[in-house]
Amino acid sequence: MKNKLITAYSMNSINDTWDSDSSHVAANNTVYMVYEPLTFPRVKIDNAGVRYPVANDLMPRLAASWENLDNAKKWRIHLRKNVINQYGHELTAEDVVWSWLRTYELRRVGRWRSRRVGGVFESSDIIQKDKYTIDFILNRPNEFFPQYLSFSTNVIVDSIEARKHITENDPWAVGWLEKNPAGWGAFKLTEQGKNQITLQSNETYWAGQSPIKEIIQIGVQSREEGLSLLRNGEVNCLMNLYPEELQEFSSQLNIQTHLVRSNHSKLEFDYTAAPFDDLNVRQAVAYALAYERIIEEAYMGFAKRSISPILSVSSGYSDAYSPYETNIEKAKLLMANSKYPDGISTELFIDPTNESIRFAEIAQSSLKEIGIELTISNLNWPEPLKNGRPPMWFHSDCGHALTEPIYDLCHDFDPPMGILGGLFIRNDNFVEKITAIKNASLSNKAQMYAEIQKDIIDFTPCVFIAENQTGWAIHKSVDPWIYTKDNLGLNATVWSTHRNQMNT
């Protein structure tokens, strides 16, 4: 199966739609197989063999180049020429403008990302200069704006083909694009149904046709079913693996495993209500947790400590502001000075993955030492607030689809309304400070990033736990093209992934 990639996804992912700014869309990395973005983060490998994104070293994809024309408030994008897709249409600036206009008119996550976070306030601020040139006018300086051209929610749609399917009730061809991806990607959809997606390599792909001629995604009813398919040789690739799964497949002679930096995890508090409205209690928890045990036992070593609201792969990150290392005596003193010197009983909500269960058991043991009795319960999806807001919950996979500081801050502290069933709490003080950073001059931003990291850590709305790792298990017979920079579908899991893509 050298020239065929067969992998497994949850049945839900297999049966989802292709409109990339929909709430139910094919797995994010699958979108990048059929759609090509304007830019894409370069991927490197660190000394421990872990792949990670270098977002400030963007690869030109459909964009050949870009220019900063007004101190990061105006960006000019130059498209590649003679890029032809499966429909025989050449990529032009009109496709880019139409795709972004569509994103704004549909008023979904893509608009929040581009407008509230990225700084393109109105769709009229996207201007076609000529057949291959577009200007993006921002309402504030954004030195990271070219990264916003990587989003799957802003992929470039073939406007000529999509417009053929516009109706009076569907002016943006949502119905057609849900079933028919129309971009300039390395692969094209040939079949979706019977619990399977089949993609074929695009012979007109601008970077050269892939030697992987076919990708088949098989829908599974459970994660264990997907793992069994690889064990039995019925698939030759699995992505987004948990620690125990990576450990298992790394010992198989015909399988090669690859480590990938994934998301980050946090222990979230409801700091608007007792007992975690008491800063002493929140900080006591942060000092009580056994971080070394968590990394070595909960994550089985496939993670590193997370200590900041800005991720370690983003510009502006600093490790200078977190005081939290395991210190039981300090945690006991904080509890003694809290409203609850005699201790408390509370509840920790988790997703029922093996990793989360291991974390919860370690947390339960650690907090008992400082007088906090912890009951462990499962989060109630898709309505986690149905029985009230959890006093604590373990956010095991907080995935950011971009690695830059403003997006890190907005995603976790100024998110779209209703994200994750309303579990996120917006803090007006943090929102005000994030907005000030957005509007600041470039020369002032570095200091402001430092200050907000310290402010958030001092307030302790959550405890930053880990930057976790996932990975791939791929049969050694598969063509090595899959590891190249042009396989965006695989590389997207390095910077925008969720490990639950085989979970039902």
Secondary structure, 3 states (H helix, E strand, C coil): CCCEEEEEEEHHHHHCECCCCCCCECCHHHHHHHCCCCEEEEEEECCCCEEEEEEEEEEECCEEEEEECCCCCEEEEEECCCCECCCCCECCHHHHHHHHHHHHHHCCHHHHHHHHHCCCCCHHHEEEEECCEEEEECCCCCCCHHHHHCCHHHCCCCHHHHHCCCECCECCCHHHHHHCCCCCCCEEEEEEECCEEEEEECCCCCCCCCCCCEEEEEEECCHHHHHHHHHCCCCCEECCCCHHHHHHHCCCCCEEEEEEEEEEEEEEECCCCCCCCCHHHHHHHHHHCCHHHHHHHHCCCCEEECCCCCCCCCCCCCCCCCCCCCCHHHHHHHHHCCCCCCCEEEEEEECCCHHHHHHHHHHHHHHHCCCEEEEEEECCCCCCCCCCCCCEEEEEEECCCCCCHHHHHHHHHCCCCCHHHHCCCCCHHHHHHHHHHHHCCHHHHHHHHHHHHHHHHHHCCEEEEEEEEEEEEEECCCCHHHHCCCCHHHHHHHCCCCCCCCCC
